[in-house]
Amino acid sequence: MDQAAWRWRAHNCFVEEGAYVFITGRRQETLDEAVRQIGRNVTGVRGDAATLDDLDRLFETVKREKGTIDILYASAGTGEALPLGEITEQHFDTTFNLNVRGTLFTVQKALLLFNDGGSIFMTGSVAALKGFSGYSVYAASKATLHAFALGWLNDLKGWNIRVNVLHPGPIATAMQDQVLTPEAKQMFESLIPRGTMGRPEEIAAAALFLASKDSSFVSGMEFCVDGGFSAI
């Protein structure tokens, strides 16, 4: 799943609303292109969310340049199809190290910089709600995020920090065109009531909602943006 496409679109929305954003990613060329597209009020910091030293460098940069954080969008993730019977230790470790361990320590390391009344949200997946052959490890890693959200809400009592999980459905991106056959794309579209894939800007709009005061009474929720895909 191409999470980068809607992450950068979301950051564009944040900047348009007056925010200064810090973005991170493993590939420098992709990161540079995202900074170019966003255009202003943005700093790119290369790093891997599964590597704690990289997270330390990210938040040291945030602290040095801006001091505090109001919104944290933890969206790093990976997923590869392997059916039960073929799952390897490496496959499990790679998936959980980034999707679960990386998310946990991204949030934990950000806490010391967080302002009261802020918003934390994470990118889940409808795969955590609807079974797909070959994606049990990926789905389990994304299902963990809601358990994190519920526990962290109790840990953060008194901080007035909201924690939610954004579950995107099938989204039309350049990467999707590379990995899905026309038949597979048609199959996914047949499971969406409106008959078409979601668009990156639709996920970005949902992310902006979770980041803004408009969602001030929304916390601990699994927020599905999937056109009804997970409901039928």
N, C-alpha and C positions, 0 to 999 in steps of 0.2 A: 504494500500500500504506500502511495506517495504522500507521506505526511508533510514533506517540505513545501509542496505547492500551496496548501492552505495555511501553513504556519506563516510563510512570507506574506500571503494575502492578509492574514489577520494582523500582522505587524504593520502593514500599510494602513489598515483601519485604525490601529492604535495611534499611529503618528498623525493621521488626519484629525484625530480627536484631541491632539495636543500632547501626546505622550512622547517621552524619549525612550527608545527601546534598545536593549542589548540582545543580540542573537548569537547563537553558537551552533556549530556543526563540524563534522569531521573533515569535510572536503573543502579546501581553501577556495577553489574555483567557484563552487556552488555558493559558498558564503559571500565571496566578493560580488557575485552576480546579484544575490539577494540584497546586499547593501546598496548596490547600484540601483536596483529597482525601487527600493524604499526611498532612497534619494536624500533624506535629511533626517536629523534627530535619531541617528542609529549608529551603534558601534558593533562590529562583528568581532567575535573572539573565537578562534579556532580551538576545538576541543572535542573530546569524546565523553559523553555523560556517564559511561561506565568506568571512567578513569578518575579517581578521586583527586589526583593532582591537577587534572584539567579543570575540574569543578572549582577547586581552590583558586586557580588562576582567573577563572571567570568572575567569581564573586569578589576577588581582590580588585579586579578592574572596575566592577560596578561600584564598590565602596570608594575607590580612589576618584572616580569620575563624577558620581552622583550621590554617594553616601547611603541612600536608603532605597527600598523597593516597595512599591504599592501592589504590583501584580506579578505573579509568577505563572507562566504557561509552560508546564513540563510536558514536552511533546515528543522527545526522542523515543524511537521504537524501531523494532525490526521483526520480521516474520517470514518464515520459510515453510513451505508445505512438506511435511513428512508424516505418513500415516503410522498408526500404532503398529508396532512390529519392526519398524525401520528407524525409530527415534534413537538418536545417539546421545551419549553424554555431552559431546561438544555442542550438538544442536540445542539441547536443554540449557546448558550453561551460557551459550551466546545469547539466547533469547531472554533468559531471566536476568543475566548480568546487566543488560541494557534496559529492558522494559521495567523490571522490578527494582533491582539494586540501584540502577542509575537514577530512577525516579525518586526513590527514597532519599538518596544522599543529595540529589539536587535540591529537594525541598528542605531537608535538614540543614544543609549548609547555607541556604538562603535565609533561614529564620532570624539570624542575628541582625539582618539588615532590614527586616520587615517592619513597616509602619502598622499601627493598629488600624483596623478597618479595611485591611487589604483583601485580595482575592487570590487564591491558589486554585488552579484547575489543571487537569491532566488529560491527555488524549488517550481514551480507551479505544474500543472497537465494538461494533455490533457482533463481531465474532465471539465476544464474551457472553452474549445473550442468545445466540442462535448457532447451533452446531454446524461446523463445516468439516468434511472429511479432510484429514491431513493437517488441520490447524489446531489440534487440541493443546499443544504446548503454547502456541501464541495466544490462544483464547484464555488459557489459565493465567498467563502473565498479565493480560489485560483485565481479567476479572479481579485480580489482586488489588487493582487500583481503587476499586470501590471500598474494599475492606480498609485500605489505607485511609481513605477519605473519612470513613466513619470513626476510626480510631483517632485520627488527628483532630477531628472536631472536638473530641473530649480533651485531648492533650492541650488544645489551644483555647480552652475556655478562659475568658477574661481578656483575650487578645482581640476579639471581634474580627477574626480572620475567617472568611468563608472558604470552604474546600469542596470542589465538585469534580465530576468526571464527565468529559464530553465524548460521547460515542458517535463517531462518524459512520455513515453507511458507505455504500459504493460511490466513489467520486470520480468523475471524468478528469483525468490528468494525463500528461504526456507519458508518465511511467506506466499507467494502466494500459495505454495503447501498446506498450512494449511487451507487457507480460500476459495480457489477455487475448485469446483468440477471438475472432468475431463471434464464434458460437458461444464462448464463455461470456462475453459481454452481453449477448442477447439473452442468455440464461439469467444473468443478474438483473437485467432490465425487466424481465418478465416477473420478477419477484418484488418489484417496486410498483405500488399502486398507480403512480402517474406514468409509468412506462419508460422513464428516462433516468439516467444517472444524476446524482447530485453534482453541483458545481463548487469549485473551491471557494467562491465568494459566499456561498450559503453557509459553509462551515466557518468562514471568517466572521460572518455576521453573528453567528451563535457564540463564537469566542469573544467578540466584542461585548455581547450581552453579559456573559459571565464575568467579564473584567470590570464592567461598569456598575454604577450605583443602581441601575435599573434592576439588577438582580440581588439587591441588598437583603432580600428575605429568602434567597435560594441558597441552600447549603446542604451538603451531604448527599446530593442527588446524582443520579446517572441521567445525563441529559442527552437523549438520542436525537440526532439530526440525520435521519436516514430515509425520509420520505415514506415512513411506514414499513420499511423493509423488515424490521425486527418484530413487527406486530402481527404479521400474517404468515 
